[in-house]
Amino acid sequence: MYLNVDLGEEIKANLEIEKEVMPYIDACNIACGGHAGNEDTMRASVLLAKKYKVKVGAHPSYPDRHNFGRSTMKIDHEKLQNSLLDQMYLLHKITEKEKIRIHHVKLHGALYNDASKDPNLAELVVETVKRFDSKCILFVPPKSEISKIAQQHHLKIHYEVFGDRNYNDDLSLASRSFSNALITNKLDLDHHIKSMLDDQIIISLNGKSLPIKMDTICMHSDHETAINNIKLVANWIKKHQE
């Protein structure tokens, strides 16, 4: 079990958030320019990850900076594939120079959610990741279409769950349009994480116990209590492994 965080999503490469959390995490998902990020933020994030021996992952998305990649996008599959490849290869150009291998690929936002449900889109993503680097690990939600298709294509997967997001009864993430989509309160976070670590279940918003497989827990860095919560979860994971 390890902790990952989405990073490199700021416009400037001052990396205030990244500098705070990088010592506490195991893997980072670096925005590749589709929804956020540019060569400067990617390079700075990679150098910081290298300093703290944090695994580097590509975090591509729909090419939709206007909506931060959080809206479903109607786009030709060939154009989407080319965009995803461009995003991942841009990060690869930077990691290659630093002699770092890209450990994993994690989709962002609406593309992550859409590919978990749409088998045609999932097929496209899996083929694209294999074309980029067949040795890369693909982060996938448990019991998703993309997890099944990746396994059929013999692409290595790690099941990912979200430490600071609420879930619906079908194991889909509660929409960001709802005020309770994000878990920021320490007591709620503690209950959510302990249910996953101790019992391998997620408690949905309706109180339903949902059994899960998981390899990695994701935390977000885009709200006021994020940094403290990331540090708390890192500590809880460490204690769980002792």
C-alpha positions as CSV (number, residue, x, y, z in Angstrom):
1,M,0.0,0.0,0.0
2,Y,1.4,3.4,-0.9
3,L,0.3,7.0,-1.1
4,N,0.1,9.0,-4.4
5,V,-0.9,12.7,-5.0
6,D,-1.7,14.7,-8.1
7,L,0.9,17.4,-8.5
8,G,2.3,20.0,-10.9
9,E,-1.1,21.5,-11.5
10,E,-0.2,25.1,-10.8
11,I,0.6,27.6,-13.6
12,K,3.9,28.7,-12.0
13,A,6.8,26.4,-11.1
14,N,7.2,27.7,-7.6
15,L,5.9,24.3,-6.3
16,E,4.9,25.5,-2.8
17,I,2.5,22.6,-2.4
18,E,4.8,20.1,-3.9
19,K,7.7,21.1,-1.6
20,E,5.4,20.6,1.4
21,V,4.0,17.1,0.5
22,M,6.8,15.4,-1.5
23,P,8.7,14.2,1.6
24,Y,5.6,12.4,2.8
25,I,4.4,10.6,-0.4
26,D,5.5,7.5,-2.3
27,A,4.3,8.5,-5.8
28,C,3.2,11.6,-7.7
29,N,1.0,12.1,-10.7
30,I,2.4,15.0,-12.7
31,A,0.0,17.0,-14.9
32,C,1.2,16.8,-18.5
33,G,-0.3,19.9,-20.0
34,G,-3.8,18.6,-21.0
35,H,-5.7,20.1,-18.0
36,A,-2.8,21.9,-16.3
37,G,1.0,22.1,-16.2
38,N,3.7,23.0,-18.7
39,E,7.3,22.0,-19.3
40,D,8.5,24.3,-16.5
41,T,6.1,22.8,-13.9
42,M,6.8,19.3,-15.1
43,R,10.6,19.7,-14.9
44,A,10.4,21.3,-11.4
45,S,8.1,18.5,-10.2
46,V,10.4,15.8,-11.6
47,L,13.5,17.3,-10.0
48,L,11.7,17.5,-6.7
49,A,10.4,13.9,-7.0
50,K,14.0,12.8,-7.8
51,K,15.3,14.5,-4.7
52,Y,12.9,12.7,-2.4
53,K,13.0,9.4,-4.3
54,V,9.2,9.6,-5.2
55,K,7.9,7.5,-8.1
56,V,6.9,9.7,-11.1
57,G,3.7,9.1,-12.9
58,A,2.1,10.8,-16.0
59,H,-1.2,12.4,-15.3
60,P,-2.8,13.0,-18.8
61,S,-6.3,14.2,-19.4
62,Y,-8.7,15.4,-22.0
63,P,-7.1,18.4,-23.7
64,D,-9.3,20.8,-21.9
65,R,-7.5,23.4,-19.8
66,H,-10.6,25.7,-19.7
67,N,-12.5,23.2,-17.6
68,F,-9.4,21.8,-15.8
69,G,-10.2,18.4,-17.4
70,R,-13.3,17.9,-15.3
71,S,-15.9,17.9,-18.0
72,T,-16.6,15.0,-20.4
73,M,-15.3,16.0,-23.8
74,K,-16.6,14.9,-27.2
75,I,-13.4,14.3,-29.2
76,D,-12.4,12.0,-32.0
77,H,-10.6,9.0,-30.6
78,E,-7.6,9.5,-32.9
79,K,-7.3,13.1,-31.8
80,L,-7.6,12.0,-28.1
81,Q,-5.0,9.3,-28.5
82,N,-2.6,11.7,-30.2
83,S,-3.1,14.3,-27.4
84,L,-2.5,11.7,-24.7
85,L,0.6,10.5,-26.4
86,D,1.9,14.1,-26.8
87,Q,1.2,14.7,-23.1
88,M,3.0,11.6,-21.9
89,Y,6.0,12.0,-24.2
90,L,6.5,15.5,-23.1
91,L,6.9,14.3,-19.5
92,H,9.1,11.4,-20.8
93,K,11.4,13.9,-22.5
94,I,12.0,15.4,-19.1
95,T,12.3,12.2,-17.1
96,E,14.7,10.7,-19.6
97,K,17.1,13.6,-19.2
98,E,17.0,13.0,-15.5
99,K,17.4,9.3,-15.9
100,I,14.1,8.6,-14.3
101,R,11.6,6.0,-15.6
102,I,8.0,6.8,-15.6
103,H,6.5,4.4,-13.1
104,H,2.8,4.7,-13.9
105,V,0.1,6.5,-15.8
106,K,-3.0,7.9,-14.0
107,L,-5.8,9.6,-16.0
108,H,-7.2,12.9,-14.7
109,G,-10.7,14.0,-13.9
110,A,-13.5,13.3,-16.4
111,L,-11.3,11.1,-18.5
112,Y,-10.5,8.9,-15.5
113,N,-14.2,8.6,-14.7
114,D,-15.4,8.1,-18.3
115,A,-12.8,5.4,-19.0
116,S,-13.9,3.5,-15.9
117,K,-17.4,3.1,-17.4
118,D,-17.0,3.3,-21.2
119,P,-15.4,0.1,-22.6
120,N,-14.6,1.7,-25.9
121,L,-12.8,4.6,-24.3
122,A,-11.1,2.2,-21.9
123,E,-9.9,0.2,-24.8
124,L,-8.4,3.3,-26.4
125,V,-6.7,4.3,-23.2
126,V,-5.2,0.9,-22.6
127,E,-3.9,0.7,-26.2
128,T,-2.4,4.2,-25.9
129,V,-0.6,3.4,-22.6
130,K,0.8,0.2,-24.2
131,R,2.0,2.1,-27.2
132,F,3.7,4.7,-24.9
133,D,5.3,2.1,-22.6
134,S,4.0,-1.4,-22.1
135,K,5.9,-1.7,-18.8
136,C,4.1,1.3,-17.2
137,I,1.6,0.6,-14.5
138,L,-1.9,1.9,-15.1
139,F,-3.8,3.2,-12.1
140,V,-7.5,2.1,-12.3
141,P,-10.5,2.1,-10.0
142,P,-11.6,-1.2,-8.5
143,K,-14.3,-3.1,-10.4
144,S,-14.1,-0.7,-13.4
145,E,-14.3,-1.4,-17.1
146,I,-10.8,-0.2,-17.7
147,S,-9.4,-2.6,-15.0
148,K,-10.9,-5.5,-16.9
149,I,-9.7,-4.4,-20.3
150,A,-6.2,-3.6,-19.0
151,Q,-5.9,-7.1,-17.6
152,Q,-7.2,-8.6,-20.9
153,H,-4.3,-6.7,-22.6
154,H,-1.8,-7.9,-20.0
155,L,-1.1,-4.3,-18.9
156,K,0.0,-4.1,-15.3
157,I,-2.5,-2.3,-13.1
158,H,-2.7,-1.0,-9.6
159,Y,-6.1,-0.5,-8.0
160,E,-6.5,3.0,-6.8
161,V,-8.9,4.4,-4.2
162,F,-9.3,8.0,-3.0
163,G,-8.6,8.9,0.6
164,D,-10.3,12.2,0.4
165,R,-13.3,11.6,-1.9
166,N,-16.8,10.2,-1.1
167,Y,-18.2,7.4,-3.1
168,N,-21.6,6.4,-4.5
169,D,-23.2,3.0,-4.0
170,D,-21.8,1.8,-7.3
171,L,-18.2,2.7,-6.3
172,S,-18.2,5.7,-8.5
173,L,-16.9,9.0,-7.1
174,A,-19.4,11.5,-5.8
175,S,-19.6,14.4,-8.3
176,R,-17.5,17.4,-7.5
177,S,-20.6,19.5,-8.0
178,F,-21.8,18.2,-4.6
179,S,-20.6,19.9,-1.4
180,N,-19.7,16.6,0.2
181,A,-17.7,15.2,-2.7
182,L,-14.5,16.0,-0.9
183,I,-13.6,14.8,2.6
184,T,-11.7,17.5,4.4
185,N,-12.7,17.0,8.1
186,K,-10.1,15.1,10.1
187,L,-12.6,12.8,11.8
188,D,-14.4,11.9,8.6
189,L,-11.1,11.3,6.9
190,D,-9.9,9.1,9.8
191,H,-13.1,6.9,9.5
192,H,-12.8,6.7,5.7
193,I,-9.1,5.7,5.7
194,K,-9.4,3.2,8.5
195,S,-12.3,1.5,6.8
196,M,-10.2,1.0,3.8
197,L,-7.0,0.0,5.5
198,D,-8.4,-2.2,8.3
199,D,-11.5,-3.7,6.6
200,Q,-10.9,-3.3,2.9
201,I,-14.2,-1.6,2.4
202,I,-15.4,1.9,1.4
203,I,-18.5,3.2,3.2
204,S,-20.6,5.0,0.5
205,L,-22.5,8.2,1.1
206,N,-25.6,6.1,1.8
207,G,-23.8,4.0,4.4
208,K,-23.3,1.0,2.2
209,S,-20.2,-1.2,2.8
210,L,-18.4,-1.8,-0.5
211,P,-15.6,-4.4,-0.6
212,I,-12.6,-3.3,-2.5
213,K,-9.1,-4.3,-3.8
214,M,-6.5,-1.6,-3.5
215,D,-2.8,-1.0,-4.1
216,T,-2.6,2.7,-3.7
217,I,-4.4,5.6,-2.0
218,C,-4.7,9.0,-3.7
219,M,-5.0,12.3,-1.9
220,H,-5.6,15.7,-3.5
221,S,-3.7,18.9,-2.9
222,D,-6.3,21.4,-4.0
223,H,-8.1,22.5,-0.8
224,E,-7.3,24.3,2.4
225,T,-6.7,21.3,4.7
226,A,-5.0,19.2,1.9
227,I,-1.4,19.4,3.1
228,N,-2.2,18.5,6.7
229,N,-4.5,15.7,5.6
230,I,-1.9,14.2,3.2
231,K,0.6,14.1,6.1
232,L,-2.0,12.4,8.4
233,V,-2.8,9.8,5.8
234,A,0.9,9.1,5.1
235,N,1.4,8.5,8.8
236,W,-1.7,6.2,9.0
237,I,-0.5,4.1,6.1
238,K,3.0,3.9,7.7
239,K,1.5,2.7,11.0
240,H,-0.7,0.2,9.2
241,Q,2.3,-1.4,7.6
242,E,4.2,-1.7,10.9
